[in-house]
């Protein structure tokens, strides 16, 4: 554990950032699952709405350095591909 004041402060800041990053990533996963579930149910409008929200969240996470830009691109691509495949099959 940190002993000097500056190291203690850095540790506190890192804990806050870690909690915030986890919350952002969790929200992204939640909306991705909602989009996939809507697509599997055959509801294209709802799936598109959740896809837009998910992409927006991913872009914001990338801008704040929570996600790497290549990770963001990969997640958006996989989501789009998954929704297109599910909606075309139904």
C-alpha positions in Angstrom: 0.0 0.0 0.0 1.1 3.5 -0.7 2.7 5.5 2.2 3.5 8.9 1.0 0.7 11.4 0.4 1.2 11.7 -3.4 1.2 8.0 -3.8 -2.0 7.7 -1.7 -3.7 10.4 -3.8 -2.7 8.6 -7.0 -4.1 5.4 -5.6 -7.4 7.1 -4.8 -7.6 8.6 -8.2 -6.8 5.2 -9.8 -9.6 3.6 -7.8 -12.1 6.2 -9.0 -11.0 5.9 -12.6 -11.2 2.1 -12.4 -14.8 2.2 -11.0 -15.9 4.6 -13.7 -14.3 2.6 -16.5 -15.9 -0.6 -15.3 -19.3 1.2 -15.2 -18.9 2.4 -18.8 -17.8 -1.0 -20.1 -20.7 -2.6 -18.3 -23.2 -0.2 -19.8 -21.8 -0.9 -23.3 -22.2 -4.7 -22.7 -25.7 -4.2 -21.5 -26.9 -2.2 -24.5 -25.1 -4.6 -26.9 -27.0 -7.5 -25.4 -30.3 -5.5 -25.6 -29.6 -4.9 -29.3 -28.9 -8.5 -30.0 -32.0 -9.6 -28.1 -34.1 -7.2 -30.0 -32.7 -8.4 -33.3 -33.3 -12.1 -32.4 -36.9 -11.2 -31.5 -37.2 -9.7 -35.0 -37.7 -6.1 -33.8 -35.6 -4.2 -36.3 -36.5 -0.7 -35.0 -35.6 -1.5 -31.4 -32.4 -3.2 -32.5 -31.4 -0.2 -34.5 -32.1 2.1 -31.6 -30.0 0.1 -29.2 -27.3 -0.2 -31.8 -27.1 3.6 -32.2 -27.0 3.9 -28.4 -24.2 1.3 -28.1 -22.1 2.9 -30.9 -22.5 6.3 -29.2 -21.4 4.8 -25.8 -18.4 3.1 -27.5 -17.3 6.3 -29.2 -17.5 8.2 -25.9 -15.5 5.5 -24.2 -12.9 5.7 -26.9 -12.7 9.5 -26.6 -12.1 9.3 -22.8 -9.5 6.5 -23.3 -11.5 3.9 -21.6 -11.4 1.8 -24.8 -8.6 1.6 -27.4 -9.7 2.8 -30.8 -9.1 -0.6 -32.4 -11.1 -2.3 -29.7 -14.0 0.2 -30.3 -13.9 -0.4 -34.1 -13.9 -4.2 -33.5 -16.9 -4.1 -31.1 -18.9 -1.8 -33.4 -18.1 -4.0 -36.4 -19.0 -7.2 -34.6 -22.3 -5.8 -33.3 -23.3 -4.5 -36.8 -22.4 -7.8 -38.4 -24.3 -9.8 -35.7 -27.4 -7.6 -36.1 -27.4 -7.8 -39.9 -27.0 -11.5 -39.8 -29.8 -12.0 -37.3 -32.2 -9.6 -38.9 -31.6 -11.0 -42.4 -32.2 -14.6 -41.2 -35.6 -13.7 -39.6 
